[in-house]
Amino acid sequence: MGGLSIWHWLIVLLVIVLIFGTKKLRNIGSDLGGAVKGFKEGMRSDDETAKQIKESGQIKEGGQTIEGEVKDKKTTNV
């Protein structure tokens, strides 16, 4: 009732290959790799955008400046 040995893992791997086939597993692997690559590129572009905004002075240290104007303020009693 201890841990699984290497032979147990090999049998599990063999069953998975028999069920899904090598082509399907290869497609799953490439799709997963593409998703991870896309995620990393997205995170990198977010970091670069934040760095550019900070360097341009749009965001001051300690907070963010939001500009806006209230055009019409109506209160309704329901």
N, CA, C and O atoms as a Tripos MOL2 file, in Angstrom:
@<TRIPOS>MOLECULE
protein
  312   311    78     0     0
PROTEIN
NO_CHARGES

@<TRIPOS>ATOM
      1 N           0.8270   -1.1910    0.0000 N.3       1 MET1
      2 CA          0.0000    0.0000    0.0000 C.3       1 MET1
      3 C           0.8740    1.2590    0.0000 C.2       1 MET1
      4 O           0.4090    2.3310    0.3890 O.2       1 MET1
      5 N           2.1240    1.1400   -0.4290 N.am      2 GLY2
      6 CA          3.0090    2.2920   -0.4740 C.3       2 GLY2
      7 C           2.8030    3.0830   -1.7550 C.2       2 GLY2
      8 O           1.7300    3.0570   -2.3590 O.2       2 GLY2
      9 N           3.8540    3.7850   -2.1550 N.am      3 GLY3
     10 CA          3.8020    4.5970   -3.3610 C.3       3 GLY3
     11 C           3.8320    3.7350   -4.6110 C.2       3 GLY3
     12 O           4.0730    2.5290   -4.5500 O.2       3 GLY3
     13 N           3.5870    4.3670   -5.7260 N.am      4 LEU4
     14 CA          3.5980    3.6510   -6.9940 C.3       4 LEU4
     15 C           5.0310    3.5250   -7.5110 C.2       4 LEU4
     16 O           5.8080    4.4790   -7.4620 O.2       4 LEU4
     17 N           5.3650    2.3440   -8.0000 N.am      5 SER5
     18 CA          6.7060    2.1160   -8.5170 C.3       5 SER5
     19 C           6.7740    2.5660   -9.9800 C.2       5 SER5
     20 O           5.7650    2.9730  -10.5550 O.2       5 SER5
     21 N           7.9420    2.4940  -10.5660 N.am      6 ILE6
     22 CA          8.1320    2.8890  -11.9580 C.3       6 ILE6
     23 C           7.3120    2.0100  -12.8910 C.2       6 ILE6
     24 O           6.8590    2.4780  -13.9360 O.2       6 ILE6
     25 N           7.1110    0.7340  -12.5290 N.am      7 TRP7
     26 CA          6.3460   -0.1700  -13.3850 C.3       7 TRP7
     27 C           4.8760    0.2320  -13.4290 C.2       7 TRP7
     28 O           4.2350    0.1060  -14.4730 O.2       7 TRP7
     29 N           4.3430    0.7050  -12.3310 N.am      8 HIS8
     30 CA          2.9570    1.1780  -12.3260 C.3       8 HIS8
     31 C           2.7960    2.3810  -13.2660 C.2       8 HIS8
     32 O           1.8310    2.4570  -14.0270 O.2       8 HIS8
     33 N           3.7540    3.3220  -13.2030 N.am      9 TRP9
     34 CA          3.6880    4.5030  -14.0540 C.3       9 TRP9
     35 C           3.8330    4.1400  -15.5330 C.2       9 TRP9
     36 O           3.1790    4.7420  -16.3850 O.2       9 TRP9
     37 N           4.6830    3.1630  -15.8400 N.am     10 LEU10
     38 CA          4.8320    2.7240  -17.2270 C.3      10 LEU10
     39 C           3.5490    2.0940  -17.7600 C.2      10 LEU10
     40 O           3.1780    2.3160  -18.9130 O.2      10 LEU10
     41 N           2.8810    1.3200  -16.9360 N.am     11 ILE11
     42 CA          1.6110    0.7110  -17.3480 C.3      11 ILE11
     43 C           0.5580    1.7860  -17.5730 C.2      11 ILE11
     44 O          -0.1950    1.7280  -18.5450 O.2      11 ILE11
     45 N           0.5010    2.7670  -16.6780 N.am     12 VAL12
     46 CA         -0.4510    3.8750  -16.8490 C.3      12 VAL12
     47 C          -0.1570    4.6250  -18.1410 C.2      12 VAL12
     48 O          -1.0840    4.9530  -18.8820 O.2      12 VAL12
     49 N           1.1080    4.9040  -18.4280 N.am     13 LEU13
     50 CA          1.4940    5.5900  -19.6540 C.3      13 LEU13
     51 C           1.1110    4.7800  -20.8850 C.2      13 LEU13
     52 O           0.6270    5.3420  -21.8680 O.2      13 LEU13
     53 N           1.3190    3.4730  -20.8460 N.am     14 LEU14
     54 CA          0.9580    2.6010  -21.9560 C.3      14 LEU14
     55 C          -0.5450    2.6140  -22.2020 C.2      14 LEU14
     56 O          -0.9810    2.6570  -23.3520 O.2      14 LEU14
     57 N          -1.3340    2.5790  -21.1470 N.am     15 VAL15
     58 CA         -2.7970    2.6170  -21.2920 C.3      15 VAL15
     59 C          -3.2390    3.9520  -21.8900 C.2      15 VAL15
     60 O          -4.1260    3.9820  -22.7430 O.2      15 VAL15
     61 N          -2.6320    5.0500  -21.4530 N.am     16 ILE16
     62 CA         -2.9820    6.3670  -21.9910 C.3      16 ILE16
     63 C          -2.6520    6.4430  -23.4740 C.2      16 ILE16
     64 O          -3.4440    6.9660  -24.2570 O.2      16 ILE16
     65 N          -1.4930    5.9290  -23.8680 N.am     17 VAL17
     66 CA         -1.1080    5.9440  -25.2870 C.3      17 VAL17
     67 C          -2.0580    5.0780  -26.0990 C.2      17 VAL17
     68 O          -2.4270    5.4460  -27.2150 O.2      17 VAL17
     69 N          -2.4580    3.9360  -25.5570 N.am     18 LEU18
     70 CA         -3.3890    3.0710  -26.2760 C.3      18 LEU18
     71 C          -4.7650    3.7090  -26.4320 C.2      18 LEU18
     72 O          -5.4160    3.5380  -27.4620 O.2      18 LEU18
     73 N          -5.2030    4.4310  -25.4310 N.am     19 ILE19
     74 CA         -6.5250    5.0580  -25.4880 C.3      19 ILE19
     75 C          -6.5310    6.2520  -26.4420 C.2      19 ILE19
     76 O          -7.3960    6.3440  -27.3130 O.2      19 ILE19
     77 N          -5.5810    7.1580  -26.2830 N.am     20 PHE20
     78 CA         -5.6050    8.3990  -27.0510 C.3      20 PHE20
     79 C          -4.8090    8.3300  -28.3500 C.2      20 PHE20
     80 O          -5.1500    9.0170  -29.3130 O.2      20 PHE20
     81 N          -3.7800    7.5340  -28.3940 N.am     21 GLY21
     82 CA         -2.9240    7.4750  -29.5720 C.3      21 GLY21
     83 C          -1.8570    8.5550  -29.5140 C.2      21 GLY21
     84 O          -2.0280    9.5730  -28.8440 O.2      21 GLY21
     85 N          -0.7530    8.3290  -30.2200 N.am     22 THR22
     86 CA          0.3660    9.2600  -30.1520 C.3      22 THR22
     87 C           0.0650   10.5720  -30.8670 C.2      22 THR22
     88 O           0.5350   11.6240  -30.4340 O.2      22 THR22
     89 N          -0.7100   10.5340  -31.9500 N.am     23 LYS23
     90 CA         -1.0170   11.7560  -32.6910 C.3      23 LYS23
     91 C          -1.8510   12.7090  -31.8300 C.2      23 LYS23
     92 O          -1.5870   13.9110  -31.7870 O.2      23 LYS23
     93 N          -2.8380   12.1750  -31.1600 N.am     24 LYS24
     94 CA         -3.6940   13.0000  -30.3000 C.3      24 LYS24
     95 C          -2.8860   13.5930  -29.1500 C.2      24 LYS24
     96 O          -3.0610   14.7640  -28.8130 O.2      24 LYS24
     97 N          -2.0030   12.8000  -28.5450 N.am     25 LEU25
     98 CA         -1.1720   13.3000  -27.4520 C.3      25 LEU25
     99 C          -0.2080   14.3770  -27.9410 C.2      25 LEU25
    100 O           0.0530   15.3430  -27.2250 O.2      25 LEU25
    101 N           0.3240   14.2210  -29.1550 N.am     26 ARG26
    102 CA          1.2240   15.2200  -29.7280 C.3      26 ARG26
    103 C           0.4680   16.5350  -29.9580 C.2      26 ARG26
    104 O           0.9980   17.6130  -29.6920 O.2      26 ARG26
    105 N          -0.7740   16.4400  -30.4550 N.am     27 ASN27
    106 CA         -1.5800   17.6460  -30.6650 C.3      27 ASN27
    107 C          -1.9010   18.3470  -29.3490 C.2      27 ASN27
    108 O          -1.8680   19.5750  -29.2680 O.2      27 ASN27
    109 N          -2.2060   17.5760  -28.3390 N.am     28 ILE28
    110 CA         -2.4940   18.1580  -27.0280 C.3      28 ILE28
    111 C          -1.2580   18.8740  -26.4900 C.2      28 ILE28
    112 O          -1.3580   19.9680  -25.9340 O.2      28 ILE28
    113 N          -0.0920   18.2500  -26.6610 N.am     29 GLY29
    114 CA          1.1550   18.8570  -26.1970 C.3      29 GLY29
    115 C           1.4700   20.1550  -26.9180 C.2      29 GLY29
    116 O           1.8850   21.1290  -26.2920 O.2      29 GLY29
    117 N           1.2740   20.1760  -28.2340 N.am     30 SER30
    118 CA          1.5690   21.4070  -28.9780 C.3      30 SER30
    119 C           0.5600   22.5020  -28.6450 C.2      30 SER30
    120 O           0.9310   23.6730  -28.5650 O.2      30 SER30
    121 N          -0.7040   22.1430  -28.4490 N.am     31 ASP31
    122 CA         -1.7100   23.1340  -28.0510 C.3      31 ASP31
    123 C          -1.3960   23.7280  -26.6810 C.2      31 ASP31
    124 O          -1.5250   24.9340  -26.4700 O.2      31 ASP31
    125 N          -0.9880   22.8770  -25.7650 N.am     32 LEU32
    126 CA         -0.6300   23.3510  -24.4250 C.3      32 LEU32
    127 C           0.5940   24.2540  -24.4810 C.2      32 LEU32
    128 O           0.6400   25.2800  -23.8020 O.2      32 LEU32
    129 N           1.5910   23.8770  -25.2900 N.am     33 GLY33
    130 CA          2.7850   24.7100  -25.4460 C.3      33 GLY33
    131 C           2.4550   26.0590  -26.0560 C.2      33 GLY33
    132 O           3.0040   27.0770  -25.6350 O.2      33 GLY33
    133 N           1.5590   26.0840  -27.0520 N.am     34 GLY34
    134 CA          1.1450   27.3480  -27.6560 C.3      34 GLY34
    135 C           0.4050   28.2420  -26.6780 C.2      34 GLY34
    136 O           0.5710   29.4610  -26.6910 O.2      34 GLY34
    137 N          -0.4110   27.6320  -25.8300 N.am     35 ALA35
    138 CA         -1.1480   28.4120  -24.8330 C.3      35 ALA35
    139 C          -0.1970   29.0340  -23.8210 C.2      35 ALA35
    140 O          -0.3600   30.1950  -23.4470 O.2      35 ALA35
    141 N           0.7910   28.2710  -23.3770 N.am     36 VAL36
    142 CA          1.7660   28.7990  -22.4170 C.3      36 VAL36
    143 C           2.5760   29.9270  -23.0550 C.2      36 VAL36
    144 O           2.8400   30.9430  -22.4120 O.2      36 VAL36
    145 N           2.9660   29.7530  -24.3090 N.am     37 LYS37
    146 CA          3.7290   30.7850  -25.0190 C.3      37 LYS37
    147 C           2.9020   32.0650  -25.1620 C.2      37 LYS37
    148 O           3.4130   33.1640  -24.9460 O.2      37 LYS37
    149 N           1.6360   31.9220  -25.5230 N.am     38 GLY38
    150 CA          0.7540   33.0860  -25.6380 C.3      38 GLY38
    151 C           0.5670   33.7970  -24.3100 C.2      38 GLY38
    152 O           0.5330   35.0260  -24.2600 O.2      38 GLY38
    153 N           0.4470   33.0350  -23.2390 N.am     39 PHE39
    154 CA          0.3020   33.6290  -21.9100 C.3      39 PHE39
    155 C           1.5360   34.4230  -21.5340 C.2      39 PHE39
    156 O           1.4270   35.5320  -21.0100 O.2      39 PHE39
    157 N           2.7300   33.8560  -21.8030 N.am     40 LYS40
    158 CA          3.9690   34.5590  -21.4810 C.3      40 LYS40
    159 C           4.0900   35.8440  -22.2840 C.2      40 LYS40
    160 O           4.5100   36.8680  -21.7440 O.2      40 LYS40
    161 N           3.7290   35.8120  -23.5760 N.am     41 GLU41
    162 CA          3.7870   37.0210  -24.4020 C.3      41 GLU41
    163 C           2.8130   38.0750  -23.8960 C.2      41 GLU41
    164 O           3.1240   39.2660  -23.9010 O.2      41 GLU41
    165 N           1.6360   37.6400  -23.4590 N.am     42 GLY42
    166 CA          0.6570   38.5740  -22.9090 C.3      42 GLY42
    167 C           1.1430   39.2320  -21.6340 C.2      42 GLY42
    168 O           0.9590   40.4340  -21.4370 O.2      42 GLY42
    169 N           1.7610   38.4500  -20.7740 N.am     43 MET43
    170 CA          2.2960   39.0110  -19.5370 C.3      43 MET43
    171 C           3.4420   39.9740  -19.8290 C.2      43 MET43
    172 O           3.5680   41.0090  -19.1750 O.2      43 MET43
    173 N           4.2670   39.6370  -20.8010 N.am     44 ARG44
    174 CA          5.3930   40.4920  -21.1570 C.3      44 ARG44
    175 C           4.8790   41.8250  -21.7210 C.2      44 ARG44
    176 O           5.4110   42.8830  -21.3840 O.2      44 ARG44
    177 N           3.8560   41.7800  -22.5710 N.am     45 SER45
    178 CA          3.3510   43.0180  -23.1510 C.3      45 SER45
    179 C           2.6850   43.8840  -22.0800 C.2      45 SER45
    180 O           2.7650   45.1110  -22.1510 O.2      45 SER45
    181 N           2.0260   43.2650  -21.0820 N.am     46 ASP46
    182 CA          1.4330   44.0310  -19.9830 C.3      46 ASP46
    183 C           2.5150   44.7180  -19.1640 C.2      46 ASP46
    184 O           2.3540   45.8720  -18.7670 O.2      46 ASP46
    185 N           3.6200   44.0160  -18.9080 N.am     47 ASP47
    186 CA          4.7200   44.6030  -18.1510 C.3      47 ASP47
    187 C           5.3400   45.7700  -18.9140 C.2      47 ASP47
    188 O           5.6630   46.7990  -18.3220 O.2      47 ASP47
    189 N           5.5070   45.6090  -20.2350 N.am     48 GLU48
    190 CA          6.0840   46.6820  -21.0480 C.3      48 GLU48
    191 C           5.1590   47.8900  -21.0940 C.2      48 GLU48
    192 O           5.6240   49.0280  -21.0330 O.2      48 GLU48
    193 N           3.8500   47.6550  -21.2030 N.am     49 THR49
    194 CA          2.8830   48.7540  -21.2250 C.3      49 THR49
    195 C           2.9070   49.5160  -19.9100 C.2      49 THR49
    196 O           2.8960   50.7470  -19.9090 O.2      49 THR49
    197 N           2.9390   48.8060  -18.7960 N.am     50 ALA50
    198 CA          2.9810   49.4550  -17.4810 C.3      50 ALA50
    199 C           4.2680   50.2600  -17.3310 C.2      50 ALA50
    200 O           4.2510   51.3570  -16.7720 O.2      50 ALA50
    201 N           5.3740   49.7300  -17.8220 N.am     51 LYS51
    202 CA          6.6520   50.4300  -17.7350 C.3      51 LYS51
    203 C           6.6280   51.7060  -18.5720 C.2      51 LYS51
    204 O           7.1320   52.7410  -18.1360 O.2      51 LYS51
    205 N           6.0430   51.6420  -19.7770 N.am     52 GLN52
    206 CA          5.9640   52.8180  -20.6410 C.3      52 GLN52
    207 C           5.0830   53.8950  -20.0190 C.2      52 GLN52
    208 O           5.4140   55.0790  -20.0880 O.2      52 GLN52
    209 N           3.9760   53.5030  -19.4190 N.am     53 ILE53
    210 CA          3.0770   54.4770  -18.7870 C.3      53 ILE53
    211 C           3.7760   55.1400  -17.6070 C.2      53 ILE53
    212 O           3.6620   56.3500  -17.4160 O.2      53 ILE53
    213 N           4.4950   54.3560  -16.8210 N.am     54 LYS54
    214 CA          5.1810   54.9110  -15.6610 C.3      54 LYS54
    215 C           6.2770   55.8780  -16.0950 C.2      54 LYS54
    216 O           6.4600   56.9270  -15.4780 O.2      54 LYS54
    217 N           7.0140   55.5260  -17.1650 N.am     55 GLU55
    218 CA          8.0790   56.3980  -17.6570 C.3      55 GLU55
    219 C           7.5280   57.6900  -18.2530 C.2      55 GLU55
    220 O           8.1820   58.7300  -18.1720 O.2      55 GLU55
    221 N           6.3550   57.6440  -18.8430 N.am     56 SER56
    222 CA          5.7970   58.8420  -19.4700 C.3      56 SER56
    223 C           5.2050   59.8000  -18.4370 C.2      56 SER56
    224 O           4.9000   60.9460  -18.7680 O.2      56 SER56
    225 N           5.0390   59.3530  -17.2040 N.am     57 GLY57
    226 CA          4.5570   60.2350  -16.1500 C.3      57 GLY57
    227 C           3.0500   60.2600  -16.0200 C.2      57 GLY57
    228 O           2.5180   61.0890  -15.2810 O.2      57 GLY57
    229 N           2.3430   59.3830  -16.7090 N.am     58 GLN58
    230 CA          0.8890   59.3610  -16.5970 C.3      58 GLN58
    231 C           0.4430   58.8110  -15.2500 C.2      58 GLN58
    232 O          -0.6190   59.1750  -14.7440 O.2      58 GLN58
    233 N           1.2450   57.9470  -14.6790 N.am     59 ILE59
    234 CA          0.9410   57.4180  -13.3470 C.3      59 ILE59
    235 C           2.0030   57.9270  -12.3900 C.2      59 ILE59
    236 O           3.1970   57.7050  -12.5920 O.2      59 ILE59
    237 N           1.5610   58.6030  -11.3570 N.am     60 LYS60
    238 CA          2.4940   59.1220  -10.3620 C.3      60 LYS60
    239 C           2.7340   58.0560   -9.3090 C.2      60 LYS60
    240 O           1.9170   57.1560   -9.1160 O.2      60 LYS60
    241 N           3.8520   58.1690   -8.6410 N.am     61 GLU61
    242 CA          4.1740   57.2140   -7.5820 C.3      61 GLU61
    243 C           3.1080   57.2940   -6.4930 C.2      61 GLU61
    244 O           2.7470   58.3830   -6.0480 O.2      61 GLU61
    245 N           2.6210   56.1660   -6.0800 N.am     62 GLY62
    246 CA          1.6770   56.1130   -4.9810 C.3      62 GLY62
    247 C           0.2230   56.1940   -5.4020 C.2      62 GLY62
    248 O          -0.6570   56.1460   -4.5420 O.2      62 GLY62
    249 N          -0.0650   56.3130   -6.6800 N.am     63 GLY63
    250 CA         -1.4580   56.3630   -7.0760 C.3      63 GLY63
    251 C          -1.6150   56.6030   -8.5560 C.2      63 GLY63
    252 O          -0.6380   56.7240   -9.2960 O.2      63 GLY63
    253 N          -2.8660   56.6690   -8.9760 N.am     64 GLN64
    254 CA         -3.1730   56.8620  -10.3760 C.3      64 GLN64
    255 C          -4.1070   58.0610  -10.4960 C.2      64 GLN64
    256 O          -5.0600   58.2080   -9.7310 O.2      64 GLN64
    257 N          -3.8140   58.9080  -11.4690 N.am     65 THR65
    258 CA         -4.6340   60.0800  -11.7060 C.3      65 THR65
    259 C          -5.7110   59.7410  -12.7250 C.2      65 THR65
    260 O          -5.4130   59.2610  -13.8180 O.2      65 THR65
    261 N          -6.9600   59.9940  -12.3620 N.am     66 ILE66
    262 CA         -8.0780   59.7500  -13.2650 C.3      66 ILE66
    263 C          -8.7660   61.0840  -13.4830 C.2      66 ILE66
    264 O          -9.2260   61.7290  -12.5410 O.2      66 ILE66
    265 N          -8.8270   61.4850  -14.7460 N.am     67 GLU67
    266 CA         -9.4740   62.7450  -15.0660 C.3      67 GLU67
    267 C         -10.8850   62.4720  -15.5590 C.2      67 GLU67
    268 O         -11.1330   61.4760  -16.2390 O.2      67 GLU67
    269 N         -11.7980   63.3520  -15.2160 N.am     68 GLY68
    270 CA        -13.1700   63.1900  -15.6640 C.3      68 GLY68
    271 C         -13.9800   64.4290  -15.3540 C.2      68 GLY68
    272 O         -13.5220   65.3320  -14.6540 O.2      68 GLY68
    273 N         -15.1690   64.4600  -15.8760 N.am     69 GLU69
    274 CA        -16.0400   65.6090  -15.6850 C.3      69 GLU69
    275 C         -17.4690   65.1130  -15.5550 C.2      69 GLU69
    276 O         -17.9130   64.2620  -16.3260 O.2      69 GLU69
    277 N         -18.1840   65.6470  -14.5770 N.am     70 VAL70
    278 CA        -19.5810   65.3060  -14.4050 C.3      70 VAL70
    279 C         -20.3800   66.2940  -15.2260 C.2      70 VAL70
    280 O         -20.3140   67.4970  -14.9750 O.2      70 VAL70
    281 N         -21.1330   65.8150  -16.2010 N.am     71 LYS71
    282 CA        -21.9060   66.6980  -17.0750 C.3      71 LYS71
    283 C         -23.2780   66.9920  -16.5060 C.2      71 LYS71
    284 O         -23.7610   68.1210  -16.5900 O.2      71 LYS71
    285 N         -23.9050   65.9860  -15.9300 N.am     72 ASP72
    286 CA        -25.2570   66.1920  -15.4410 C.3      72 ASP72
    287 C         -25.4690   65.2940  -14.2290 C.2      72 ASP72
    288 O         -25.2660   64.0810  -14.2920 O.2      72 ASP72
    289 N         -25.8730   65.9030  -13.1430 N.am     73 LYS73
    290 CA        -26.1150   65.1250  -11.9470 C.3      73 LYS73
    291 C         -27.5900   65.2360  -11.5970 C.2      73 LYS73
    292 O         -28.0770   66.2870  -11.1800 O.2      73 LYS73
    293 N         -28.2660   64.1490  -11.7740 N.am     74 LYS74
    294 CA        -29.7070   64.1350  -11.4730 C.3      74 LYS74
    295 C         -29.9510   63.1710  -10.3400 C.2      74 LYS74
    296 O         -29.3630   62.0910  -10.2840 O.2      74 LYS74
    297 N         -30.8060   63.5640   -9.4580 N.am     75 THR75
    298 CA        -31.2150   62.6620   -8.3860 C.3      75 THR75
    299 C         -32.6950   62.3790   -8.5600 C.2      75 THR75
    300 O         -33.4930   63.2830   -8.8070 O.2      75 THR75
    301 N         -33.0350   61.1510   -8.4330 N.am     76 THR76
    302 CA        -34.4370   60.7770   -8.5690 C.3      76 THR76
    303 C         -34.8830   60.1010   -7.2900 C.2      76 THR76
    304 O         -34.1560   59.2800   -6.7310 O.2      76 THR76
    305 N         -36.0290   60.4270   -6.8420 N.am     77 ASN77
    306 CA        -36.6250   59.7830   -5.6730 C.3      77 ASN77
    307 C         -37.6260   58.7740   -6.1540 C.2      77 ASN77
    308 O         -38.5960   59.1080   -6.8340 O.2      77 ASN77
    309 N         -37.3860   57.5480   -5.7960 N.am     78 VAL78
    310 CA        -38.2830   56.4910   -6.2330 C.3      78 VAL78
    311 C         -39.1340   56.0340   -5.1070 C.2      78 VAL78
    312 O         -39.9620   55.1400   -5.2820 O.2      78 VAL78
@<TRIPOS>BOND
     1     1     2 1
     2     2     3 1
     3     3     4 2
     4     3     5 am
     5     5     6 1
     6     6     7 1
     7     7     8 2
     8     7     9 am
     9     9    10 1
    10    10    11 1
    11    11    12 2
    12    11    13 am
    13    13    14 1
    14    14    15 1
    15    15    16 2
    16    15    17 am
    17    17    18 1
    18    18    19 1
    19    19    20 2
    20    19    21 am
    21    21    22 1
    22    22    23 1
    23    23    24 2
    24    23    25 am
    25    25    26 1
    26    26    27 1
    27    27    28 2
    28    27    29 am
    29    29    30 1
    30    30    31 1
    31    31    32 2
    32    31    33 am
    33    33    34 1
    34    34    35 1
    35    35    36 2
    36    35    37 am
    37    37    38 1
    38    38    39 1
    39    39    40 2
    40    39    41 am
    41    41    42 1
    42    42    43 1
    43    43    44 2
    44    43    45 am
    45    45    46 1
    46    46    47 1
    47    47    48 2
    48    47    49 am
    49    49    50 1
    50    50    51 1
    51    51    52 2
    52    51    53 am
    53    53    54 1
    54    54    55 1
    55    55    56 2
    56    55    57 am
    57    57    58 1
    58    58    59 1
    59    59    60 2
    60    59    61 am
    61    61    62 1
    62    62    63 1
    63    63    64 2
    64    63    65 am
    65    65    66 1
    66    66    67 1
    67    67    68 2
    68    67    69 am
    69    69    70 1
    70    70    71 1
    71    71    72 2
    72    71    73 am
    73    73    74 1
    74    74    75 1
    75    75    76 2
    76    75    77 am
    77    77    78 1
    78    78    79 1
    79    79    80 2
    80    79    81 am
    81    81    82 1
    82    82    83 1
    83    83    84 2
    84    83    85 am
    85    85    86 1
    86    86    87 1
    87    87    88 2
    88    87    89 am
    89    89    90 1
    90    90    91 1
    91    91    92 2
    92    91    93 am
    93    93    94 1
    94    94    95 1
    95    95    96 2
    96    95    97 am
    97    97    98 1
    98    98    99 1
    99    99   100 2
   100    99   101 am
   101   101   102 1
   102   102   103 1
   103   103   104 2
   104   103   105 am
   105   105   106 1
   106   106   107 1
   107   107   108 2
   108   107   109 am
   109   109   110 1
   110   110   111 1
   111   111   112 2
   112   111   113 am
   113   113   114 1
   114   114   115 1
   115   115   116 2
   116   115   117 am
   117   117   118 1
   118   118   119 1
   119   119   120 2
   120   119   121 am
   121   121   122 1
   122   122   123 1
   123   123   124 2
   124   123   125 am
   125   125   126 1
   126   126   127 1
   127   127   128 2
   128   127   129 am
   129   129   130 1
   130   130   131 1
   131   131   132 2
   132   131   133 am
   133   133   134 1
   134   134   135 1
   135   135   136 2
   136   135   137 am
   137   137   138 1
   138   138   139 1
   139   139   140 2
   140   139   141 am
   141   141   142 1
   142   142   143 1
   143   143   144 2
   144   143   145 am
   145   145   146 1
   146   146   147 1
   147   147   148 2
   148   147   149 am
   149   149   150 1
   150   150   151 1
   151   151   152 2
   152   151   153 am
   153   153   154 1
   154   154   155 1
   155   155   156 2
   156   155   157 am
   157   157   158 1
   158   158   159 1
   159   159   160 2
   160   159   161 am
   161   161   162 1
   162   162   163 1
   163   163   164 2
   164   163   165 am
   165   165   166 1
   166   166   167 1
   167   167   168 2
   168   167   169 am
   169   169   170 1
   170   170   171 1
   171   171   172 2
   172   171   173 am
   173   173   174 1
   174   174   175 1
   175   175   176 2
   176   175   177 am
   177   177   178 1
   178   178   179 1
   179   179   180 2
   180   179   181 am
   181   181   182 1
   182   182   183 1
   183   183   184 2
   184   183   185 am
   185   185   186 1
   186   186   187 1
   187   187   188 2
   188   187   189 am
   189   189   190 1
   190   190   191 1
   191   191   192 2
   192   191   193 am
   193   193   194 1
   194   194   195 1
   195   195   196 2
   196   195   197 am
   197   197   198 1
   198   198   199 1
   199   199   200 2
   200   199   201 am
   201   201   202 1
   202   202   203 1
   203   203   204 2
   204   203   205 am
   205   205   206 1
   206   206   207 1
   207   207   208 2
   208   207   209 am
   209   209   210 1
   210   210   211 1
   211   211   212 2
   212   211   213 am
   213   213   214 1
   214   214   215 1
   215   215   216 2
   216   215   217 am
   217   217   218 1
   218   218   219 1
   219   219   220 2
   220   219   221 am
   221   221   222 1
   222   222   223 1
   223   223   224 2
   224   223   225 am
   225   225   226 1
   226   226   227 1
   227   227   228 2
   228   227   229 am
   229   229   230 1
   230   230   231 1
   231   231   232 2
   232   231   233 am
   233   233   234 1
   234   234   235 1
   235   235   236 2
   236   235   237 am
   237   237   238 1
   238   238   239 1
   239   239   240 2
   240   239   241 am
   241   241   242 1
   242   242   243 1
   243   243   244 2
   244   243   245 am
   245   245   246 1
   246   246   247 1
   247   247   248 2
   248   247   249 am
   249   249   250 1
   250   250   251 1
   251   251   252 2
   252   251   253 am
   253   253   254 1
   254   254   255 1
   255   255   256 2
   256   255   257 am
   257   257   258 1
   258   258   259 1
   259   259   260 2
   260   259   261 am
   261   261   262 1
   262   262   263 1
   263   263   264 2
   264   263   265 am
   265   265   266 1
   266   266   267 1
   267   267   268 2
   268   267   269 am
   269   269   270 1
   270   270   271 1
   271   271   272 2
   272   271   273 am
   273   273   274 1
   274   274   275 1
   275   275   276 2
   276   275   277 am
   277   277   278 1
   278   278   279 1
   279   279   280 2
   280   279   281 am
   281   281   282 1
   282   282   283 1
   283   283   284 2
   284   283   285 am
   285   285   286 1
   286   286   287 1
   287   287   288 2
   288   287   289 am
   289   289   290 1
   290   290   291 1
   291   291   292 2
   292   291   293 am
   293   293   294 1
   294   294   295 1
   295   295   296 2
   296   295   297 am
   297   297   298 1
   298   298   299 1
   299   299   300 2
   300   299   301 am
   301   301   302 1
   302   302   303 1
   303   303   304 2
   304   303   305 am
   305   305   306 1
   306   306   307 1
   307   307   308 2
   308   307   309 am
   309   309   310 1
   310   310   311 1
   311   311   312 2
@<TRIPOS>SUBSTRUCTURE
     1 MET1         2 RESIDUE 1 A MET
     2 GLY2         6 RESIDUE 1 A GLY
     3 GLY3        10 RESIDUE 1 A GLY
     4 LEU4        14 RESIDUE 1 A LEU
     5 SER5        18 RESIDUE 1 A SER
     6 ILE6        22 RESIDUE 1 A ILE
     7 TRP7        26 RESIDUE 1 A TRP
     8 HIS8        30 RESIDUE 1 A HIS
     9 TRP9        34 RESIDUE 1 A TRP
    10 LEU10       38 RESIDUE 1 A LEU
    11 ILE11       42 RESIDUE 1 A ILE
    12 VAL12       46 RESIDUE 1 A VAL
    13 LEU13       50 RESIDUE 1 A LEU
    14 LEU14       54 RESIDUE 1 A LEU
    15 VAL15       58 RESIDUE 1 A VAL
    16 ILE16       62 RESIDUE 1 A ILE
    17 VAL17       66 RESIDUE 1 A VAL
    18 LEU18       70 RESIDUE 1 A LEU
    19 ILE19       74 RESIDUE 1 A ILE
    20 PHE20       78 RESIDUE 1 A PHE
    21 GLY21       82 RESIDUE 1 A GLY
    22 THR22       86 RESIDUE 1 A THR
    23 LYS23       90 RESIDUE 1 A LYS
    24 LYS24       94 RESIDUE 1 A LYS
    25 LEU25       98 RESIDUE 1 A LEU
    26 ARG26      102 RESIDUE 1 A ARG
    27 ASN27      106 RESIDUE 1 A ASN
    28 ILE28      110 RESIDUE 1 A ILE
    29 GLY29      114 RESIDUE 1 A GLY
    30 SER30      118 RESIDUE 1 A SER
    31 ASP31      122 RESIDUE 1 A ASP
    32 LEU32      126 RESIDUE 1 A LEU
    33 GLY33      130 RESIDUE 1 A GLY
    34 GLY34      134 RESIDUE 1 A GLY
    35 ALA35      138 RESIDUE 1 A ALA
    36 VAL36      142 RESIDUE 1 A VAL
    37 LYS37      146 RESIDUE 1 A LYS
    38 GLY38      150 RESIDUE 1 A GLY
    39 PHE39      154 RESIDUE 1 A PHE
    40 LYS40      158 RESIDUE 1 A LYS
    41 GLU41      162 RESIDUE 1 A GLU
    42 GLY42      166 RESIDUE 1 A GLY
    43 MET43      170 RESIDUE 1 A MET
    44 ARG44      174 RESIDUE 1 A ARG
    45 SER45      178 RESIDUE 1 A SER
    46 ASP46      182 RESIDUE 1 A ASP
    47 ASP47      186 RESIDUE 1 A ASP
    48 GLU48      190 RESIDUE 1 A GLU
    49 THR49      194 RESIDUE 1 A THR
    50 ALA50      198 RESIDUE 1 A ALA
    51 LYS51      202 RESIDUE 1 A LYS
    52 GLN52      206 RESIDUE 1 A GLN
    53 ILE53      210 RESIDUE 1 A ILE
    54 LYS54      214 RESIDUE 1 A LYS
    55 GLU55      218 RESIDUE 1 A GLU
    56 SER56      222 RESIDUE 1 A SER
    57 GLY57      226 RESIDUE 1 A GLY
    58 GLN58      230 RESIDUE 1 A GLN
    59 ILE59      234 RESIDUE 1 A ILE
    60 LYS60      238 RESIDUE 1 A LYS
    61 GLU61      242 RESIDUE 1 A GLU
    62 GLY62      246 RESIDUE 1 A GLY
    63 GLY63      250 RESIDUE 1 A GLY
    64 GLN64      254 RESIDUE 1 A GLN
    65 THR65      258 RESIDUE 1 A THR
    66 ILE66      262 RESIDUE 1 A ILE
    67 GLU67      266 RESIDUE 1 A GLU
    68 GLY68      270 RESIDUE 1 A GLY
    69 GLU69      274 RESIDUE 1 A GLU
    70 VAL70      278 RESIDUE 1 A VAL
    71 LYS71      282 RESIDUE 1 A LYS
    72 ASP72      286 RESIDUE 1 A ASP
    73 LYS73      290 RESIDUE 1 A LYS
    74 LYS74      294 RESIDUE 1 A LYS
    75 THR75      298 RESIDUE 1 A THR
    76 THR76      302 RESIDUE 1 A THR
    77 ASN77      306 RESIDUE 1 A ASN
    78 VAL78      310 RESIDUE 1 A VAL
